[in-house]
């Protein structure tokens, strides 16, 4: 068990927001209604989201089989057939309930109490490579498929969201502590311009990737259960099977390095 009894002077805000990655795997069910400007945070920027989604839809409408294989990241005919339709007619559901995958398996959202779910809904922001930044509690996310890192006819979606959403994100996060648990690719959607905390997981002296996803989910689960509101509270939170090795500071980033212990 890990106890972060570390005395450090911190220059952060008084509230907590956690930035998180999506997953390739998604659940397919949902409500029989489409998304609209009220489905996501920043409704004033819905037309910008719509630009990307329309571009994506137009592309798959005219794409060859080879192009669909590339943008969807699969050669399976049944998967291609399933996703090669109208995204605006797909059923929708809460963002956090749409995603599957390792981190979400270990988050165990469905097992949390109502107040713990509310913590996740209101404080965790997921950066979709198609829909951009969304709060976990946003309610209008359809099942979609876009391979990580793929562009649309050379158009880099991550640059578009960075250019059009940064000002709003800066304002939204201005007075908040930030923990950045995003995978490297999703950092391209938004560059944090204030002090923030991130973390690295090592085992036997080596940085891990698969288990990093799992421990991001575990940490989110513990943060929700403990109603963590600040970095100082986080540093005093107990997490099983982790041991803190060091805290590295570089410019705005404070990186907590964990060892995974058996």
C-alpha positions as CSV (number, residue, x, y, z in Angstrom):
1,X,0.0,0.0,0.0
2,X,1.2,3.5,-0.9
3,X,0.9,6.5,1.3
4,X,2.0,9.8,-0.3
5,X,3.2,11.5,2.9
6,X,5.3,14.1,1.0
7,X,5.7,17.7,2.0
8,X,6.1,19.8,-1.1
9,X,5.1,23.4,-1.7
10,X,2.5,23.4,-4.4
11,X,1.3,26.3,-6.5
12,X,-2.0,24.9,-7.8
13,X,-5.6,25.7,-7.8
14,X,-8.3,24.5,-5.4
15,X,-10.3,22.1,-7.5
16,X,-9.3,19.0,-9.5
17,X,-9.6,18.1,-13.2
18,X,-8.2,14.9,-14.7
19,X,-7.3,14.7,-18.4
20,X,-7.8,11.2,-19.9
21,X,-7.5,9.2,-23.1
22,X,-10.3,7.3,-24.9
23,X,-10.0,3.7,-26.0
24,X,-10.3,2.0,-29.3
25,X,-12.8,-0.5,-27.9
26,X,-16.4,0.8,-27.4
27,X,-19.7,-0.5,-26.3
28,X,-22.3,-0.5,-29.1
29,X,-25.6,0.2,-27.3
30,X,-27.2,3.5,-26.4
31,X,-30.3,5.6,-26.7
32,X,-32.1,6.1,-30.0
33,X,-31.2,9.7,-30.4
34,X,-28.5,11.7,-32.2
35,X,-26.0,14.1,-30.6
36,X,-26.5,17.9,-30.8
37,X,-24.9,21.1,-29.4
38,X,-26.1,20.2,-25.9
39,X,-24.5,16.8,-25.9
40,X,-21.0,18.0,-24.9
41,X,-19.1,20.6,-23.0
42,X,-18.5,23.9,-24.8
43,X,-21.8,24.0,-26.7
44,X,-20.6,27.3,-28.2
45,X,-18.0,25.2,-30.1
46,X,-20.3,22.6,-31.4
47,X,-20.1,23.9,-34.9
48,X,-16.4,23.3,-34.8
49,X,-16.9,19.7,-33.7
50,X,-19.4,19.3,-36.5
51,X,-16.8,20.4,-39.0
52,X,-14.7,17.4,-38.1
53,X,-17.6,15.0,-37.9
54,X,-19.0,16.0,-41.2
55,X,-15.5,15.7,-42.8
56,X,-15.2,12.2,-41.3
57,X,-18.6,11.2,-42.6
58,X,-18.0,12.6,-46.1
59,X,-14.7,10.8,-46.2
60,X,-16.1,7.3,-45.3
61,X,-19.1,7.8,-47.6
62,X,-16.7,8.0,-50.6
63,X,-13.8,5.9,-49.3
64,X,-12.5,2.8,-51.0
65,X,-12.2,-0.5,-49.1
66,X,-8.5,0.1,-48.7
67,X,-9.1,3.6,-47.3
68,X,-11.7,2.3,-44.9
69,X,-9.3,-0.3,-43.7
70,X,-6.8,2.4,-43.0
71,X,-9.0,4.9,-41.3
72,X,-10.8,2.2,-39.2
73,X,-7.5,0.3,-38.5
74,X,-8.9,-3.1,-39.4
75,X,-9.3,-5.5,-42.3
76,X,-12.3,-7.3,-40.9
77,X,-15.2,-7.0,-43.3
78,X,-17.9,-7.1,-40.6
79,X,-16.3,-4.3,-38.6
80,X,-15.9,-2.2,-41.7
81,X,-19.5,-2.8,-42.7
82,X,-20.7,-1.9,-39.2
83,X,-18.9,1.5,-39.1
84,X,-19.4,2.4,-42.7
85,X,-22.8,4.1,-42.2
86,X,-24.2,7.4,-40.9
87,X,-22.7,8.4,-37.6
88,X,-25.6,10.9,-37.1
89,X,-28.1,8.0,-37.0
90,X,-26.1,6.0,-34.4
91,X,-27.5,5.6,-30.9
92,X,-25.7,7.7,-28.2
93,X,-24.9,7.3,-24.5
94,X,-22.9,8.9,-21.7
95,X,-19.2,9.4,-22.6
96,X,-17.8,7.3,-19.7
97,X,-20.2,4.5,-20.5
98,X,-19.2,4.4,-24.2
99,X,-15.6,3.4,-23.7
100,X,-14.3,-0.1,-23.1
101,X,-10.6,-1.1,-22.8
102,X,-8.0,-1.7,-20.1
103,X,-8.1,1.6,-18.3
104,X,-11.9,1.6,-18.2
105,X,-12.0,-2.0,-17.0
106,X,-9.9,-1.0,-14.0
107,X,-11.8,2.2,-13.4
108,X,-14.9,0.0,-12.8
109,X,-17.3,2.9,-13.2
110,X,-20.4,0.8,-13.1
111,X,-19.4,-0.4,-9.6
112,X,-19.0,3.1,-8.1
113,X,-21.6,4.7,-5.9
114,X,-23.7,7.5,-7.2
115,X,-21.5,10.3,-5.7
116,X,-18.4,8.6,-6.9
117,X,-19.8,8.4,-10.5
118,X,-20.7,12.1,-10.2
119,X,-17.0,12.8,-9.4
120,X,-15.9,11.0,-12.6
121,X,-18.7,12.6,-14.7
122,X,-17.8,16.2,-13.6
123,X,-14.0,16.0,-13.2
124,X,-12.6,13.7,-15.9
125,X,-12.2,15.0,-19.4
126,X,-11.6,12.5,-22.3
127,X,-9.9,13.7,-25.5
128,X,-11.5,11.9,-28.4
129,X,-9.6,11.8,-31.7
130,X,-12.9,12.5,-33.5
131,X,-15.1,14.5,-31.0
132,X,-12.4,16.3,-29.2
133,X,-12.5,17.2,-25.4
134,X,-15.5,15.8,-23.6
135,X,-16.5,15.5,-19.9
136,X,-17.3,11.9,-18.8
137,X,-20.8,13.0,-17.9
138,X,-21.5,14.4,-21.4
139,X,-24.5,12.5,-22.8
140,X,-24.4,12.3,-26.6
141,X,-21.5,10.1,-27.7
142,X,-22.2,7.6,-30.5
143,X,-20.1,4.5,-31.2
144,X,-17.5,5.5,-33.7
145,X,-14.2,4.1,-35.1
146,X,-11.1,6.2,-36.1
147,X,-7.7,4.7,-35.7
148,X,-5.4,6.7,-33.4
149,X,-3.2,9.0,-35.4
150,X,-5.1,8.7,-38.7
151,X,-5.8,11.9,-40.6
152,X,-8.5,12.6,-43.2
153,X,-7.0,13.3,-46.6
154,X,-3.9,14.7,-44.8
155,X,-6.0,16.9,-42.4
156,X,-4.7,16.5,-38.8
157,X,-7.6,16.5,-36.5
158,X,-5.5,17.0,-33.4
159,X,-4.2,20.3,-34.8
160,X,-7.7,21.5,-35.5
161,X,-8.9,20.8,-31.9
162,X,-5.8,22.4,-30.5
163,X,-6.3,25.5,-32.5
164,X,-10.0,25.9,-31.9
165,X,-10.5,24.6,-28.3
166,X,-7.3,25.8,-26.5
167,X,-8.7,29.2,-25.4
168,X,-11.9,27.6,-24.0
169,X,-9.9,24.9,-22.2
170,X,-7.5,27.4,-20.7
171,X,-10.4,29.4,-19.3
172,X,-12.2,26.2,-18.1
173,X,-9.0,24.9,-16.3
174,X,-7.7,28.3,-15.1
175,X,-8.5,27.8,-11.4
176,X,-8.1,24.0,-11.2
177,X,-5.5,21.5,-10.2
178,X,-4.8,19.3,-13.2
179,X,-3.7,15.7,-13.4
180,X,-2.8,14.7,-16.9
181,X,-3.3,11.0,-17.5
182,X,-3.4,11.1,-21.3
183,X,-1.4,8.9,-23.5
184,X,1.2,10.8,-25.5
185,X,-0.8,11.1,-28.7
186,X,-3.7,12.9,-27.0
187,X,-1.4,15.6,-25.6
188,X,-1.4,17.0,-29.1
189,X,-5.0,18.1,-28.7
190,X,-4.2,20.5,-25.9
191,X,-1.0,21.8,-24.4
192,X,-1.4,22.6,-20.7
193,X,-0.2,26.2,-20.0
194,X,-0.1,26.1,-16.2
195,X,1.4,23.8,-13.5
196,X,0.1,20.2,-13.7
197,X,0.9,16.7,-12.5
198,X,1.4,13.6,-14.5
199,X,2.7,10.1,-13.6
200,X,4.9,7.3,-14.9
201,X,4.7,3.6,-13.9
202,X,7.8,1.4,-13.8
203,X,8.3,-2.3,-13.1
204,X,11.7,-3.9,-12.6
205,X,13.2,-0.6,-13.6
206,X,11.4,-0.4,-16.9
207,X,8.5,1.9,-18.0
208,X,5.4,-0.1,-18.6
209,X,2.6,0.6,-21.2
210,X,-0.2,-2.0,-20.8
211,X,-0.1,-1.8,-17.0
212,X,0.1,1.9,-17.1
213,X,-3.4,1.9,-18.7
214,X,-4.6,-0.3,-15.9
215,X,-3.1,1.8,-13.1
216,X,-4.5,5.0,-14.6
217,X,-7.9,3.3,-14.2
218,X,-7.1,2.2,-10.7
219,X,-6.0,5.7,-9.7
220,X,-9.2,7.2,-11.1
221,X,-11.2,4.7,-9.1
222,X,-9.4,5.6,-5.9
223,X,-9.7,9.4,-6.6
224,X,-13.4,9.0,-7.0
225,X,-13.8,7.0,-3.9
226,X,-11.8,9.5,-1.9
227,X,-13.3,12.6,-3.5
228,X,-9.9,14.0,-4.3
229,X,-10.1,17.7,-4.9
230,X,-6.4,18.9,-4.9
231,X,-2.9,17.7,-5.6
232,X,-2.1,17.8,-1.9
233,X,-5.0,15.4,-1.2
234,X,-3.8,13.2,-4.0
235,X,-0.4,13.0,-2.6
236,X,-1.9,11.7,0.7
237,X,-4.0,9.1,-1.0
238,X,-3.3,5.4,-0.5
239,X,-3.1,3.1,-3.6
240,X,-2.4,-0.6,-3.3
241,X,0.6,-2.2,-5.1
242,X,2.2,1.1,-5.9
243,X,5.3,2.7,-4.4
244,X,6.4,6.2,-5.1
245,X,10.1,6.4,-6.2
246,X,10.5,10.1,-6.9
247,X,8.9,13.3,-8.1
248,X,10.5,15.0,-11.0
249,X,9.9,18.7,-11.8
250,X,10.5,20.2,-15.3
251,X,9.1,23.6,-16.1
252,X,5.3,23.3,-15.6
253,X,5.2,19.5,-15.2
254,X,5.5,17.6,-12.0
255,X,5.9,13.9,-12.7
256,X,5.3,11.3,-10.1
257,X,7.2,8.1,-10.8
258,X,5.6,4.9,-9.3
259,X,7.0,1.4,-9.0
260,X,4.5,-1.4,-9.4
261,X,5.1,-3.9,-6.6
262,X,3.7,-7.5,-6.4
